[in-house]
């Protein structure tokens, strides 16, 4: 199987800017951790909070775009943009996405998880199940 251009580019990327769209069509960029997910080499998973804006936007419009970015979301002028379709996953699939991210980012992810767990002790509990995003690139 020939590796797609997007798979070639993303193989060495550490972060991507996940671009979702408001009802008005306005793009909204979010820098995210991502990991190849499942058997399809063009399928990736992203962890996020259940009540995040990108989750709400994907519920309304599954079209997404991505570009390689830095940790703060900065994008180089010549960065390629790839299109795709996203869907939300919960339950076992959401846990599988989290495990894929944990495997890819290792100690960095574990430290982030500890920090997030401690800070969430002081926040109102979210009663919704864990929700994550899976997207498949079409180019």
Backbone as CSV, one residue per row, in Angstrom:
resi,resn,N_x,N_y,N_z,CA_x,CA_y,CA_z,C_x,C_y,C_z
1,UNK,0.841,-1.178,0.000,0.000,0.000,0.000,0.889,1.244,0.000
2,UNK,0.596,2.190,-0.868,1.352,3.419,-0.973,0.900,4.376,0.128
3,UNK,1.869,4.943,0.835,1.562,5.864,1.922,1.069,7.196,1.352
4,UNK,-0.027,7.710,1.878,-0.590,8.973,1.401,0.328,10.137,1.768
5,UNK,0.171,11.234,1.075,0.962,12.437,1.358,0.708,12.904,2.801
6,UNK,-0.548,12.881,3.235,-0.852,13.330,4.596,-0.159,12.431,5.630
7,UNK,-0.148,11.127,5.404,0.506,10.203,6.344,2.007,10.473,6.397
8,UNK,2.607,10.785,5.252,4.035,11.109,5.212,4.334,12.354,6.043
9,UNK,3.520,13.377,5.866,3.724,14.646,6.575,3.485,14.480,8.073
10,UNK,2.431,13.774,8.436,2.059,13.656,9.843,2.957,12.713,10.641
11,UNK,3.656,11.834,9.955,4.514,10.858,10.633,5.517,11.545,11.561
12,UNK,6.078,12.659,11.130,7.094,13.340,11.941,6.531,14.526,12.739
13,UNK,5.259,14.824,12.580,4.655,15.969,13.276,4.346,15.616,14.725
14,UNK,4.536,16.574,15.597,4.226,16.357,17.011,2.831,16.890,17.364
15,UNK,2.405,17.965,16.683,1.104,18.584,16.943,0.451,18.947,15.615
16,UNK,-0.873,18.976,15.619,-1.598,19.488,14.459,-2.611,20.516,14.932
17,UNK,-2.908,21.429,14.042,-3.981,22.379,14.279,-5.240,21.749,13.693
18,UNK,-6.163,21.390,14.560,-7.436,20.812,14.136,-8.369,21.975,13.831
19,UNK,-8.804,22.069,12.591,-9.650,23.176,12.161,-11.079,22.664,12.032
20,UNK,-11.946,23.197,12.878,-13.378,22.892,12.829,-14.095,24.158,12.371
21,UNK,-15.376,24.025,12.066,-16.090,25.149,11.463,-17.355,25.498,12.233
22,UNK,-17.513,26.796,12.478,-18.738,27.301,13.104,-19.879,27.204,12.104
23,UNK,-21.102,27.373,12.576,-22.271,27.345,11.686,-22.155,28.391,10.587
24,UNK,-21.481,29.499,10.867,-21.286,30.561,9.879,-20.253,30.174,8.825
25,UNK,-19.524,29.079,9.055,-18.460,28.664,8.145,-17.097,29.151,8.569
26,UNK,-17.051,29.978,9.612,-15.776,30.502,10.096,-14.931,29.373,10.702
27,UNK,-13.656,29.260,10.277,-12.796,28.210,10.837,-12.312,28.564,12.236
28,UNK,-12.163,27.532,13.065,-11.634,27.686,14.419,-10.498,26.676,14.564
29,UNK,-9.318,27.169,14.912,-8.120,26.319,15.026,-7.861,25.935,16.484
30,UNK,-7.499,24.672,16.675,-7.147,24.175,18.011,-5.908,23.300,17.890
31,UNK,-4.789,23.679,18.513,-3.622,22.786,18.487,-3.901,21.569,19.362
32,UNK,-3.624,20.381,18.833,-3.944,19.148,19.558,-2.840,18.112,19.409
33,UNK,-2.797,17.206,20.393,-2.018,15.988,20.272,-2.846,15.041,19.425
34,UNK,-2.195,14.180,18.684,-2.925,13.238,17.843,-2.119,11.956,17.715
35,UNK,-2.797,10.878,17.349,-2.119,9.596,17.130,-2.864,8.828,16.056
36,UNK,-2.116,8.086,15.253,-2.735,7.211,14.256,-3.615,6.260,15.040
37,UNK,-4.804,5.979,14.501,-5.794,5.210,15.249,-6.433,4.170,14.354
38,UNK,-6.440,2.933,14.799,-7.069,1.862,14.046,-6.181,1.354,12.920
39,UNK,-6.782,0.617,11.999,-6.015,-0.007,10.923,-5.853,0.886,9.696
40,UNK,-6.696,1.893,9.556,-6.612,2.807,8.422,-5.467,3.796,8.668
41,UNK,-4.455,3.846,7.784,-3.324,4.749,8.013,-3.684,6.237,7.917
42,UNK,-4.877,6.558,7.425,-5.326,7.955,7.330,-6.309,8.324,8.435
43,UNK,-6.381,7.503,9.480,-7.314,7.719,10.576,-6.515,8.058,11.835
44,UNK,-6.949,9.123,12.533,-6.233,9.623,13.697,-7.208,9.913,14.830
45,UNK,-6.699,9.840,16.052,-7.501,10.154,17.220,-6.959,11.368,17.950
46,UNK,-7.852,12.112,18.583,-7.529,13.316,19.343,-8.273,13.235,20.669
47,UNK,-7.594,13.577,21.765,-8.279,13.638,23.055,-8.761,15.062,23.291
48,UNK,-9.893,15.175,23.933,-10.452,16.493,24.237,-11.439,16.362,25.377
49,UNK,-11.830,17.493,25.917,-12.850,17.493,26.958,-14.228,17.382,26.304
50,UNK,-15.144,16.717,26.964,-16.483,16.489,26.429,-17.212,17.780,26.090
51,UNK,-17.000,18.811,26.890,-17.729,20.062,26.668,-16.916,21.092,25.871
52,UNK,-15.857,20.673,25.195,-15.029,21.594,24.406,-15.794,22.097,23.174
53,UNK,-15.472,23.297,22.762,-16.115,23.889,21.596,-15.964,23.054,20.347
54,UNK,-14.793,22.437,20.157,-14.585,21.628,18.944,-15.528,20.425,18.899
55,UNK,-15.899,19.899,20.060,-16.858,18.794,20.108,-18.222,19.277,19.618
56,UNK,-18.634,20.423,20.089,-19.923,20.984,19.661,-19.922,21.284,18.173
57,UNK,-18.806,21.832,17.661,-18.739,22.152,16.230,-18.753,20.893,15.374
58,UNK,-18.079,19.832,15.810,-18.066,18.581,15.039,-19.449,17.939,15.037
59,UNK,-20.184,18.070,16.129,-21.562,17.555,16.150,-22.399,18.224,15.059
60,UNK,-22.157,19.515,14.837,-22.933,20.273,13.851,-22.395,20.125,12.432
61,UNK,-21.074,19.897,12.291,-20.445,19.830,10.971,-19.203,18.950,11.076
62,UNK,-19.228,17.787,10.450,-18.132,16.825,10.585,-16.907,17.152,9.726
63,UNK,-17.008,18.153,8.874,-15.868,18.527,8.022,-14.767,19.144,8.883
64,UNK,-13.522,18.684,8.683,-12.375,19.252,9.399,-11.232,19.461,8.420
65,UNK,-10.270,20.236,8.832,-8.996,20.368,8.135,-7.922,20.321,9.204
66,UNK,-6.717,19.935,8.800,-5.596,19.947,9.735,-4.364,20.504,9.049
67,UNK,-3.489,21.074,9.867,-2.176,21.516,9.443,-1.207,21.235,10.577
68,UNK,0.023,20.900,10.229,1.050,20.725,11.243,1.286,22.077,11.904
69,UNK,1.451,22.055,13.226,1.686,23.299,13.970,2.671,23.037,15.100
70,UNK,3.011,24.112,15.827,3.835,23.945,17.020,2.920,23.825,18.245
71,UNK,3.505,23.707,19.405,2.728,23.471,20.629,1.715,24.585,20.923
72,UNK,2.009,25.799,20.452,1.112,26.930,20.685,0.142,27.159,19.530
73,UNK,0.193,26.311,18.506,-0.715,26.447,17.377,-0.157,27.248,16.219
74,UNK,1.100,27.660,16.315,1.730,28.415,15.230,1.921,27.544,13.997
75,UNK,1.569,28.094,12.846,1.651,27.348,11.590,2.630,28.039,10.658
76,UNK,3.529,27.270,10.064,4.467,27.838,9.098,3.716,28.226,7.830
77,UNK,4.204,29.246,7.153,3.525,29.794,5.969,3.298,28.747,4.879
78,UNK,4.206,27.797,4.740,4.087,26.805,3.663,3.496,25.467,4.129
79,UNK,2.912,25.435,5.313,2.354,24.183,5.852,1.182,23.710,4.999
80,UNK,1.235,22.447,4.610,0.136,21.863,3.821,-1.104,21.716,4.694
81,UNK,-2.256,21.810,4.049,-3.532,21.643,4.732,-4.189,20.385,4.171
82,UNK,-4.696,19.555,5.049,-5.360,18.317,4.650,-6.801,18.337,5.130
83,UNK,-7.704,17.818,4.309,-9.132,17.791,4.628,-9.554,16.416,5.093
84,UNK,-10.625,16.386,5.844,-11.137,15.118,6.311,-12.499,15.253,6.946
85,UNK,-12.908,14.149,7.560,-14.196,14.073,8.226,-13.943,13.518,9.627
86,UNK,-14.597,14.124,10.611,-14.413,13.708,12.005,-15.714,13.175,12.575
87,UNK,-15.577,12.331,13.573,-16.734,11.915,14.354,-16.306,11.761,15.805
88,UNK,-17.269,11.813,16.672,-17.020,11.725,18.104,-17.138,10.281,18.559
89,UNK,-16.290,9.904,19.490,-16.351,8.550,20.046,-16.435,8.640,21.564
90,UNK,-17.141,7.693,22.147,-17.279,7.611,23.594,-16.996,6.173,24.022
91,UNK,-17.039,5.944,25.297,-16.884,4.587,25.829,-15.540,3.972,25.494
92,UNK,-15.573,2.714,25.075,-14.347,1.965,24.801,-13.503,2.607,23.703
93,UNK,-14.165,3.173,22.679,-13.401,3.824,21.602,-12.667,5.055,22.123
94,UNK,-13.294,5.823,22.985,-12.640,7.005,23.563,-11.442,6.587,24.409
95,UNK,-11.595,5.520,25.140,-10.487,5.011,25.957,-9.355,4.539,25.042
96,UNK,-9.683,3.886,23.933,-8.665,3.440,22.980,-7.912,4.625,22.374
97,UNK,-8.609,5.724,22.100,-7.948,6.929,21.593,-6.968,7.451,22.647
98,UNK,-7.431,7.540,23.892,-6.561,8.017,24.974,-5.318,7.141,25.100
99,UNK,-5.475,5.833,24.981,-4.333,4.921,25.069,-3.364,5.125,23.905
100,UNK,-3.895,5.384,22.703,-3.031,5.639,21.539,-2.227,6.926,21.742
101,UNK,-2.877,7.950,22.282,-2.180,9.211,22.573,-1.118,8.985,23.642
102,UNK,-1.473,8.247,24.685,-0.535,7.957,25.767,0.688,7.216,25.236
103,UNK,0.474,6.274,24.367,1.591,5.503,23.793,2.487,6.404,22.952
104,UNK,1.891,7.293,22.176,2.679,8.153,21.285,3.465,9.215,22.053
105,UNK,2.862,9.809,23.086,3.492,10.932,23.780,4.188,10.538,25.073
106,UNK,4.012,9.290,25.518,4.756,8.748,26.644,4.727,9.583,27.912
107,UNK,5.921,9.882,28.433,6.065,10.582,29.702,5.395,11.947,29.667
108,UNK,5.481,12.659,28.559,4.845,13.980,28.451,3.352,13.865,28.720
109,UNK,2.710,12.864,28.120,1.272,12.664,28.331,0.986,12.289,29.788
110,UNK,1.801,11.420,30.350,1.576,10.987,31.737,1.673,12.176,32.704
111,UNK,2.656,13.043,32.491,2.782,14.233,33.343,1.588,15.164,33.163
112,UNK,1.144,15.340,31.922,-0.039,16.153,31.654,-1.255,15.562,32.360
113,UNK,-1.423,14.253,32.292,-2.567,13.580,32.913,-2.587,13.780,34.416
114,UNK,-1.425,13.691,35.043,-1.342,13.898,36.490,-1.733,15.336,36.825
115,UNK,-1.182,16.282,36.086,-1.490,17.694,36.303,-2.982,17.960,36.106
116,UNK,-3.556,17.405,35.057,-4.977,17.592,34.772,-5.837,16.979,35.874
117,UNK,-5.452,15.790,36.340,-6.224,15.118,37.394,-6.233,15.931,38.678
118,UNK,-5.076,16.480,39.034,-4.988,17.287,40.251,-5.835,18.547,40.108
119,UNK,-5.724,19.236,38.966,-6.488,20.474,38.791,-7.989,20.205,38.708
120,UNK,-8.380,19.040,38.203,-9.808,18.740,38.082,-10.453,18.443,39.439
121,UNK,-9.651,18.178,40.437,-10.197,17.977,41.780,-10.902,19.235,42.281
122,UNK,-10.499,20.392,41.762,-11.032,21.662,42.219,-12.081,22.237,41.278
123,UNK,-12.446,21.483,40.255,-13.442,21.943,39.290,-14.728,21.155,39.454
124,UNK,-15.802,21.710,38.916,-17.077,21.013,38.909,-16.941,19.775,38.030
125,UNK,-17.434,18.671,38.508,-17.328,17.415,37.766,-18.227,17.418,36.537
126,UNK,-17.689,16.943,35.443,-18.440,16.806,34.205,-19.111,15.430,34.235
127,UNK,-20.406,15.416,34.176,-21.148,14.165,34.289,-21.203,13.377,32.982
128,UNK,-20.744,13.986,31.879,-20.797,13.302,30.593,-19.663,12.293,30.488
129,UNK,-19.851,11.203,29.710,-18.767,10.244,29.531,-17.628,10.872,28.727
130,UNK,-16.461,10.278,28.839,-15.314,10.764,28.069,-15.653,10.772,26.578
131,UNK,-15.369,11.878,25.921,-15.608,12.017,24.488,-14.295,12.377,23.822
132,UNK,-13.964,11.698,22.766,-12.780,12.020,21.991,-13.163,12.098,20.520
133,UNK,-12.213,12.509,19.694,-12.461,12.736,18.284,-11.609,11.789,17.460
134,UNK,-12.224,11.206,16.449,-11.498,10.412,15.461,-11.757,11.070,14.114
135,UNK,-10.672,11.301,13.359,-10.862,11.874,12.036,-10.123,11.068,10.991
136,UNK,-10.693,11.061,9.795,-10.083,10.380,8.658,-9.806,11.416,7.584
137,UNK,-8.562,11.450,7.142,-8.181,12.402,6.103,-8.539,11.840,4.735
138,UNK,-9.005,12.712,3.877,-9.461,12.278,2.550,-8.500,12.662,1.445
139,UNK,-7.395,13.322,1.787,-6.397,13.643,0.760,-5.001,13.400,1.236
